[in-house]
Amino acid sequence: ILMGFGVATAAGLVTEIGDGTTKYGFSYEDLVMDVLGAGTGAVIGYLDADDLIGFRYGFLLPKSGSATCCQVPGLGPDYSNHIYTGDLKLDGLARRLGFSIGPLKYLMLSATYGTKSYPTGLPENRERLVGIEIGLNFQKILDDVGVRRTTWWGYALHTVFDNVRIPFTAVGMRYDLNHGEWHGPDNGNTFLSR
């Protein structure tokens, strides 16, 4: 666990040192987040809580009929339509509390953060969305149908489904920090009309 923490932190530091030699520049904020992410992974590993807590990354669909990239100048890649989740897996919670929750064990509750039209979309279309959603726990589904990480194909399936937020597999409410408006209930792919 300590070696994993060290390697992840060192990778973040080396990346920021490299960025310091380019137009992007060294970002202590990125390094802080790298260390916090590595620390979170270490704590989850130490507590053996990966059946309780997880993190995923995914994509949202772009607004139909309009390109989100490169409408205005921006530094770096376009981070439009990305979504990040912090997941509470109901199966792990129920097991720790000694409850049987039946088919609800295949669900998880997630805190989300997503962006649309960043950083180079038109400013009026940019959205920063924080929210909460309930979605499918594919890790538990794969485990219960017998897909194990001990085979190459099982490992590959778990790598994808344990770490990627699959579109249209969750529903929730999101608050747009840019416009002070609520979205939902939806799957995260809705744009408000502007």
Steps between C-alpha positions, in 0.01 A plus 500: 500500500781741587683414178183567298455832678862592433495405132173684437627812679833486317319468166297812580814690604690401185202600285486843663875549466463415131206741468720766661722493193208560260236768439274332761733569792541323834169472686517447874122455494536200270774358720283540812219313326745228388614450860141502631397246235794273581423538871134413448600188309741404778236544771243297304760228450606503865138477620419235235203715403498462122166318527360809678660802329610556143575768245421504130550718195270533203374703209182699444352552157563837333220745432341399171544734209795692643868429522634545851868506410698796394227764479726736696876482564608281789817358646523123490254225412126548507347345812145518369255234605709328767342366818668375818326300771566406860296188569345348812424137414179393674604134515813579700309734730225244565754225572681718754170590669374141497198563274368305203387745232407256223536635146597845631849352542548564127473878548732771622453857609741744337611859547585642158685788338471560128591763243355595165658732240823552700734672449456600137124490445288811479482656849118500508501122441753414772368296790662376821265249658508355851246239584386176650382195311411136545634251249598143427788337687659302216775370728240316711306385193815351343597333829155344540489359146839335557734735313824487700819702475699173483450466122633747244151577365352530850779734602442708184124522561551602864762758402248670272177458699652570843659827386291646218160664546298348219255751343128453568554270802420757770239764575529802724478873561775749414551865588663724237747722688535736204131580455351419841253251352406140571510219242304181541401256586703380202802293402736798480470556127236776511589859408276785609370715217686827468 
